[in-house]
Each structure stands twice: as C-alpha cells, then as structure tokens.
C-alpha cells in the first residue's frame, strides 16, 4: 500500500509540477515579446481567474472525495457535484458575456473586452474539468490524470510558440490577436477546451441528478474548504490583481514578470508539499510521529535555506536568462522578498501538520484569513505610498505572521519537539548570506557562490555530529 501511495504521489506530483515548469519555461519569451505595460494584463487576468476558480468549484472537489468514500453514495455524489459546478460555472460564463462591456470598463479593458470573455471560458472549462479530474484521482488513475495535465500544458506551449514565431502576424490580427499579450490567453482557451475533449469519456457518464438533502450535507462540508482556499488565493494573487489599477501599468507588468523568478522557490515548496502530505498522515498513528515531524521540519529548513542562498547568490545571471528584457528589471528588488516569503510559507505548511492530524482543520481557515487580512490591508494602505514594494513586503509579512501563529498555537495544542534553535539559526544564516551576496556585494557571481559554499560548510559543521550518530545507529541495527 505504501509503495503504491509513494508511486501515485510521484505521478500526481508530475501532473501538478511539470505543467508549471513548462509554463515557467515560457517566461523569457513572454517578457521578450510583450512590453511590461501589456504584461500587467497577464498578471491581473491570471490572478482573477485563480480567484474565480475557487468560487466556481466551491470546495466541492474535497467534498466529492469525502462523500464518495461511501460506496452507496459514490455515483450520486459524482453526478451531483458535476451538476452544481456546471450550473455555477455556466451562470458565471453567461454573466460575463451579458455584462462584458461594463465589466471591461471597470477593469480598464475597454480596448479589449474579449480578453475577459476568453478568461471566462478558461474558468468555465477548468471548473467543469475539475469533476472528471477528481474522478480520476478517486479511482486511482494517476497516469491518465498526469498525462492529460501535461498534454494540456504542452499544447498550450506549442500554440504560444507558434503564434510568436511561425504564424504570420496578419493571420493573427484577422482572428483578433492584435497584441502579443493575447497569444497566451487565446492559447489557454484552446488548451482548456482540449482538456474537456480528453476527459469526454468520463463526462459522457454524467447523468442529470439532484438530491436536496445530499446537496445540503456536501455544501455544509465544502464551504469552509472554499473559504480557506479563497484566503490562500488572496495571499498568493491579490498583488497582481490590484497593482495594475493602483500604480503605473508598466511597473505592474515588471512586478508580474520579476515575480516569475521567485516561482523557482514556489515550485520547490509545491513539490515538497505534494510529496510530504501523505507522509504526515501515514505517520500520524506511529509512536515516533512527533519526532519524525520535527526531523522533517529541520531537513526542510536546511534544504530550502540552501535554495534561498543559491537563488539570491546567482540572481545576476538568472535574471538575464529568465527576464532578458531590461525594461522589467525595475522590479527585480522584489525577488529576494518573495523568495523568503515562500520560504516562510513552506515552514508554515510544515507547522500545519498539527491541526491536520488532529482534525482541527478550521484552524487553517482562521490562520489563512489572518494572513489574507494582512495582505489586503497592507496592499491597500502602502501601495499608494511605496508602489509595488508594498505587495512584496505584504506577502512576506502575511506568510511570516501565519508561520509564527501556527507555531505557537500548535505547540499549545499538539507539542512537537522542533529543534527550534537550529531552525532559527539556519533561517538567519540562509537569509543573511542571501542578502549579503545580493545587497552588500551587488549580486557578484563569485561572492554569491562563496556564500553558497559557506552555507554548505556551516550545515556540515553543525550537522556532522548528528550524521555520525545516525550512521552508528544504522551500523548497530544492521
């Protein structure tokens, strides 16, 4: 069972991480072909669709898993979940078409109201595809799940590259693509629709069904999940959603472009989350569970600390590789802040173990909305004063606050023997060396990598006694 769980986790991880990596690989083309003012649309619209998707699916993916565990309800839950999400998504799609012009005027897209229609279609396709994707996960078909996810991403990438390099501009203008920023949007509509085509064998099994009593039970279970997801999405996307309307559009686009560099750290944390969550629950009943959680936390901090120092120490050449358009470099100073913010989020995710294994998931909703409240307040107050730097600092403060609250709350409710002094030491060491290489020595390549070597040497010196003890224990056991 554990071997199958591990293999499925890896395959699902591929389905979740690889598409993001493929999309991340398009960043140099985007920033090279799209000016920073237009790129602000890219950041805002994708932030908007992320928020919309949370509302359209309304936590019913998790509710589907929960209620399908009853074999007598499994088929009914499948049909009911699809019916609710489809009606929800269809109402949104129709509303976006009816009120397209007023909404476009409100968001300053009066020159291209079709962009909002396209994103309504993306949200619609993604929402109704959620149910068959959940069906694949529930019925243990990780290969098909990941194959479709990766195929969608590859198709999207190929269409974008075709628009940029192979399709004549006059043909693109004829079909309404008169700006390079429109290429990834339209390509996404096509890729999302093809996801629907790939999933048609499952969608063809859907039958009209509605049961009021079952719906009430599922809705009651799902809406707290939706609220927690909405808080997480606000923390992650509010900056790109509002910056375009609060500061110069070219600066907002530069922020969205440079934020892509920090995606390297986000992907590292996401890959870790995909792999470690099953482990948390698997260990929950073991007598040494708390010690294992503490060890995992320490290793995570050491590894991500290395990521912080390595990324910031090499930012001088990474930015030229990923952001070749110097017009975007006006916002490069956000990268260290966003990288460290996501380091804090990774630690928070580790700390969240206590309320997940004790079935107190409401804590996650509370802590997430504290972070979201800070994100909203700090952005609205300080963006008019210090511009896009307010969004970067708001992300850092929100995730840092969530991390601290979860630590102290968890230690009172479910005390885990974290090696707190070591963790704080590695935090100070990695952040200090990262900023030393980035700020004090002006991102010098050699100095930056000397900081990386210094970090590794410090880790080896601090941990060598622990490694020696573990090696001796292994020898004694063998």
C-alpha positions in Angstrom: 0.0 0.0 0.0 2.8 2.4 1.0 4.7 1.7 -2.2 1.6 2.4 -4.3 1.0 5.6 -2.3 4.5 6.8 -2.9 4.4 6.0 -6.7 1.0 7.7 -7.1 2.3 10.7 -5.1 5.2 11.0 -7.5 2.9 10.6 -10.6 0.4 13.2 -9.3 3.4 15.4 -8.5 4.5 15.2 -12.1 0.9 16.2 -13.2 1.0 19.2 -10.9 4.6 20.4 -11.1 5.6 19.6 -14.7 2.9 21.8 -16.3 4.1 24.7 -14.1 7.7 24.1 -15.1 6.7 24.0 -18.8 4.8 27.3 -18.3 7.7 28.7 -16.4 9.9 28.0 -19.3 7.8 30.4 -21.4 8.8 33.3 -19.2 11.8 34.5 -21.3 9.6 34.5 -24.4 6.8 36.4 -22.7 9.0 39.2 -21.3 11.0 39.5 -24.5 7.9 39.7 -26.8 5.5 41.5 -24.5 6.2 45.0 -23.1 5.9 45.5 -19.4 2.7 47.6 -19.6 0.8 44.9 -21.5 2.3 42.2 -19.2 0.4 43.8 -16.3 -2.8 42.4 -18.1 -1.2 38.9 -18.0 -0.6 39.1 -14.2 -4.0 40.6 -13.4 -6.1 38.3 -15.6 -4.5 35.1 -14.3 -4.8 36.3 -10.7 -8.5 37.0 -11.4 -9.1 33.5 -12.9 -7.4 31.9 -9.9 -9.9 33.6 -7.6 -12.9 32.8 -9.8 -12.0 29.1 -10.0 -12.1 28.9 -6.2 -15.6 30.3 -6.1 -16.9 28.2 -9.1 -15.7 24.9 -7.7 -16.7 26.0 -4.2 -14.7 23.3 -2.3 -16.7 20.5 -4.0 -13.6 18.7 -5.1 -12.8 17.9 -1.4 -16.5 17.2 -0.7 -16.5 14.8 -3.6 -13.7 12.8 -2.1 -15.3 12.9 1.4 -18.8 11.7 0.4 -17.7 9.3 -2.3 -16.0 7.2 0.4 -19.5 5.8 1.0 -19.9 3.3 -1.8 -23.6 3.6 -1.7 -23.3 7.4 -2.5 -20.4 7.4 -4.9 -22.3 7.6 -8.2 -24.8 10.1 -6.8 -22.1 12.3 -5.5 -20.3 12.3 -8.8 -23.5 13.4 -10.7 -24.5 16.0 -8.1 -21.0 17.5 -7.9 -20.9 17.9 -11.6 -24.4 19.4 -11.7 -23.6 22.0 -9.1 -20.2 23.0 -10.6 -21.6 23.1 -14.1 -24.6 25.4 -13.2 -22.2 27.6 -11.1 -19.7 27.9 -14.0 -22.4 28.4 -16.7 -24.0 31.2 -14.7 -20.6 32.9 -14.4 -19.9 32.4 -18.2 -23.3 33.8 -19.2 -23.0 36.7 -16.8 -19.5 37.6 -18.2 -20.9 37.7 -21.7 -24.0 39.7 -20.8 -22.1 42.3 -18.8 -18.9 42.1 -20.7 -18.7 45.8 -21.6 -19.5 47.2 -18.1 -17.0 44.8 -16.5 -14.4 45.6 -19.1 -14.8 49.3 -18.4 -14.5 48.7 -14.7 -11.2 46.7 -15.0 -9.9 49.0 -17.7 -10.1 46.5 -20.6 -12.4 48.7 -22.8 -10.0 48.3 -25.7 -10.0 44.5 -25.4 -13.2 43.3 -23.7 -12.7 40.0 -25.5 -9.9 39.2 -23.0 -12.5 38.9 -20.2 -14.7 36.7 -22.4 -11.7 34.4 -23.1 -10.9 34.2 -19.4 -14.5 33.4 -18.6 -14.2 30.5 -21.0 -10.9 29.4 -19.4 -12.6 29.5 -15.9 -15.6 27.6 -17.3 -13.6 24.8 -18.9 -11.3 24.5 -15.8 -14.2 24.3 -13.4 -16.2 21.6 -15.2 -13.0 19.6 -15.8 -12.4 19.6 -12.0 -15.0 16.8 -11.5 -13.6 14.3 -14.0 -10.1 15.1 -12.8 -11.3 14.3 -9.2 -12.9 11.1 -10.5 -9.5 10.0 -11.9 -7.8 10.7 -8.6 -10.6 8.9 -6.6 -10.5 5.9 -8.8 -6.6 5.7 -8.6 -5.7 6.6 -12.2 -2.7 8.9 -11.7 -1.1 8.2 -15.0 -4.1 9.3 -17.0 -4.6 12.3 -14.7 -1.0 13.5 -15.2 -0.9 12.6 -18.9 -3.9 14.9 -19.6 -2.5 17.7 -17.4 0.9 17.6 -19.0 -0.6 17.3 -22.5 -2.7 20.4 -21.9 0.4 22.3 -20.9 2.4 21.1 -23.9 -0.4 22.0 -26.3 -0.6 25.5 -24.7 3.1 25.9 -25.1 3.2 24.8 -28.7 0.3 27.1 -29.6 2.0 30.1 -27.9 5.3 29.4 -29.7 3.5 29.0 -33.0 1.8 32.4 -32.5 5.1 34.1 -31.6 7.4 32.6 -34.2 5.5 30.8 -37.1 2.0 32.1 -37.7 2.1 35.3 -39.8 1.0 38.4 -37.9 -1.6 39.3 -40.5 -3.4 36.0 -39.9 -3.3 36.5 -36.1 -4.7 40.0 -36.5 -7.5 38.6 -38.7 -8.7 36.3 -35.9 -8.5 39.1 -33.3 -5.0 38.6 -31.9 -3.6 42.1 -32.5 -1.3 42.2 -29.4 1.4 39.6 -28.4 -0.1 39.5 -24.9 -3.2 38.0 -26.4 -1.4 34.9 -27.7 -1.1 33.1 -24.3 -4.7 34.0 -23.4 -6.2 32.6 -26.6 -3.8 29.5 -26.5 -5.1 28.9 -23.0 -8.7 28.8 -24.1 -7.8 26.2 -26.7 -5.8 24.1 -24.3 -8.6 24.2 -21.7 -11.1 23.1 -24.3 -8.9 20.2 -25.3 -8.8 19.2 -21.7 -12.6 18.8 -21.9 -12.1 16.7 -25.1 -9.6 14.4 -23.4 -11.9 14.0 -20.4 -15.0 13.3 -22.6 -15.1 9.5 -21.8 -15.7 10.4 -18.2 -18.0 13.4 -18.9 -20.2 11.1 -21.0 -21.1 9.2 -17.9 -22.7 12.2 -16.2 -26.4 12.0 -15.7 -28.8 14.7 -14.5 -29.2 14.2 -10.8 -30.0 16.4 -7.8 -30.8 15.5 -4.2 -31.5 18.4 -1.8 -30.5 16.6 1.4 -27.3 15.3 -0.1 -26.5 18.7 -1.5 -27.0 20.4 1.9 -24.6 18.0 3.5 -22.0 18.5 0.8 -22.4 22.3 0.8 -22.0 22.4 4.5 -18.8 20.4 4.3 -17.5 22.3 1.2 -17.9 26.0 2.0 -15.2 26.1 4.8 -12.9 24.5 2.3 -13.8 27.2 -0.2 -13.2 29.9 2.3 -9.7 28.6 3.2 -8.9 28.2 -0.5 -10.1 31.8 -1.1 -7.8 33.1 1.6 -4.8 31.2 0.2 -5.6 32.5 -3.3 -5.9 36.1 -1.9 -2.5 35.8 -0.3 -1.0 34.4 -3.5 -2.7 36.6 -6.1 -4.0 39.9 -4.7 -0.9 41.8 -5.7 -1.2 41.0 -9.4 -4.9 41.5 -9.2 -4.8 45.1 -7.9 -1.4 46.6 -8.9 -2.4 47.4 -12.5 -5.1 49.7 -11.2 -3.1 51.4 -8.4 0.3 52.1 -10.0 1.9 52.7 -13.4 0.9 49.8 -15.7 4.5 49.2 -16.9 5.7 48.9 -13.2 2.8 46.5 -12.5 3.9 44.4 -15.5 7.5 44.5 -14.4 6.4 43.2 -11.0 4.5 40.3 -12.5 7.5 39.5 -14.7 10.1 39.5 -11.9 7.7 37.6 -9.7 8.2 34.7 -12.2 11.8 34.3 -10.9 10.5 33.6 -7.4 8.4 30.8 -9.0 11.6 28.7 -8.7 11.2 28.8 -4.9 7.4 28.4 -5.1 7.9 25.2 -7.3 10.3 23.9 -4.7 7.8 24.3 -1.9 4.9 23.0 -4.0 6.9 19.8 -5.0 7.7 19.3 -1.3 4.0 19.7 -0.3 2.9 17.1 -2.9 5.3 14.5 -1.5 5.1 15.2 2.2 1.4 15.5 2.9 0.7 11.7 2.6 3.7 11.1 4.8 2.2 13.3 7.6 -1.0 11.3 7.7 0.8 8.0 7.3 3.0 8.7 10.4 0.1 10.1 12.5 -0.5 6.9 14.4 3.1 6.0 15.0 4.6 6.4 18.4 7.5 8.4 17.0 5.3 10.6 14.8 6.2 13.9 16.6 9.9 13.2 16.4 9.6 12.4 12.7 7.7 15.7 12.1 10.4 17.6 13.9 13.1 15.9 11.8 11.3 16.7 8.5 10.9 20.3 9.5 14.7 20.6 10.2 15.6 19.0 6.9 13.1 21.2 5.0 14.6 24.4 6.5 18.2 23.2 5.7 17.3 22.4 2.1 15.2 25.5 1.4 17.8 27.6 3.1 20.2 26.3 0.5 17.7 27.3 -2.2 17.4 30.8 -0.8 21.2 31.4 -0.8 21.8 29.7 -4.2 18.9 31.7 -5.9 19.9 35.1 -4.5 23.6 34.4 -5.0 23.0 33.7 -8.7 20.3 36.3 -9.4 22.7 38.3 -11.6 22.7 35.7 -14.4 19.3 34.1 -13.6 17.6 37.4 -14.3 19.3 37.8 -17.7 18.3 34.2 -18.6 14.7 34.4 -17.5 14.0 38.1 -17.9 16.0 39.2 -20.9 14.0 42.4 -21.3 15.8 45.0 -19.1 12.6 47.0 -19.0 11.4 44.6 -16.4 14.4 44.9 -14.1 13.0 47.9 -12.4 11.1 45.4 -10.1 14.0 42.9 -9.6 14.3 44.0 -5.9 11.1 42.2 -5.1 12.7 38.8 -5.8 14.6 38.3 -2.5 11.5 39.3 -0.5 9.1 37.0 -2.4 11.6 34.1 -2.2 11.9 34.5 1.6 8.1 34.9 1.9 7.6 31.5 0.2 10.3 30.0 2.5 8.2 31.1 5.4 5.1 29.6 3.7 6.9 26.3 3.4 7.6 26.4 7.1 4.0 27.3 7.8 2.9 24.3 5.7 5.1 22.0 7.9 3.7 23.6 11.0 0.1 23.0 9.8 0.7 19.3 10.4 -0.7 19.5 14.0 -4.2 20.7 13.0 -4.5 18.3 10.1 -3.7 15.2 12.0 -5.9 16.2 14.9 -8.9 17.0 12.6 -8.9 20.7 13.6 -8.9 22.0 10.0 -10.8 25.1 11.0 -7.5 26.4 12.4 -6.2 26.5 8.8 -9.1 28.7 7.7 -8.6 31.1 10.6 -4.8 31.4 10.1 -5.2 31.8 6.3 -7.7 34.6 6.7 -5.5 36.4 9.2 -2.8 36.3 6.5 -5.3 37.4 3.9 -6.5 40.2 6.0 -2.9 41.4 6.4 -2.3 41.0 2.7 -5.4 43.1 1.8 -4.7 45.9 4.4 -1.0 46.3 3.7 -1.5 46.4 0.0 -4.3 48.9 0.1 -2.5 51.2 2.6 1.0 51.1 1.3 0.8 50.6 -2.5 -0.1 54.3 -2.9 3.0 55.2 -0.8 5.8 52.8 -1.9 4.4 51.2 -5.0 4.9 47.5 -5.9 7.3 47.0 -3.0 4.3 47.1 -0.7 3.0 44.0 -2.3 6.2 42.1 -1.8 6.5 43.1 1.8 2.8 42.3 2.4 3.4 38.8 1.1 6.4 38.4 3.4 4.6 39.8 6.5 1.5 37.7 5.9 3.3 34.4 5.5 5.6 35.2 8.4 2.7 36.0 10.6 0.9 32.8 9.6 4.1 30.9 10.4 4.5 32.4 13.9 0.8 32.0 14.8 0.8 28.3 13.7 3.9 27.6 15.7 2.7 28.9 19.0 -0.8 27.7 18.6 0.4 24.2 17.6 2.9 24.0 20.5 0.0 24.6 22.9 -2.4 22.1 21.3 -0.1 19.4 19.9 3.5 19.9 21.0 6.1 18.7 18.5 9.8 18.8 19.6 11.1 21.0 16.9 14.8 21.9 17.0 13.8 25.5 17.2 17.3 26.9 17.9 18.8 25.1 14.9 15.9 26.2 12.7 16.2 29.8 13.7 20.0 29.6 13.2 19.5 28.2 9.7 16.9 30.9 8.9 19.2 33.7 10.0 22.2 32.0 8.2 20.4 31.5 4.9 18.6 34.8 4.8 21.7 36.7 6.0 24.0 35.0 3.4 21.4 35.5 0.7 21.1 39.2 1.3 24.9 39.5 1.8 25.5 38.2 -1.7 22.6 40.1 -3.2 22.9 43.5 -1.5 26.3 44.1 0.0 28.3 42.7 -2.9 25.8 43.9 -5.6 24.9 40.4 -6.7 28.5 39.5 -7.6 28.6 36.0 -9.1 31.8 34.8 -7.3 30.8 36.3 -3.9 27.3 34.9 -4.3 28.5 31.4 -4.8 31.1 31.7 -2.0 28.1 32.4 0.2 26.5 29.2 -1.1 29.7 27.3 -0.2 29.8 29.0 3.2 26.3 27.9 3.9 27.0 24.3 3.0 30.1 24.3 5.1 28.2 25.6 8.1 25.5 23.0 7.6 28.1 20.2 7.5 29.9 21.6 10.6 26.6 21.9 12.6 25.1 18.6 11.5 28.2 16.3 11.4 27.8 15.1 14.9 24.1 14.2 14.2 25.1 12.4 11.0 27.8 10.5 12.8 25.3 9.3 15.5 22.8 8.2 12.8 25.5 6.3 10.9 26.5 4.5 14.1 22.8 3.6 14.9 22.4 2.2 11.3 25.5 0.1 11.8 24.3 -1.3 15.2 20.9 -2.1 13.6 22.5 -3.9 10.7 
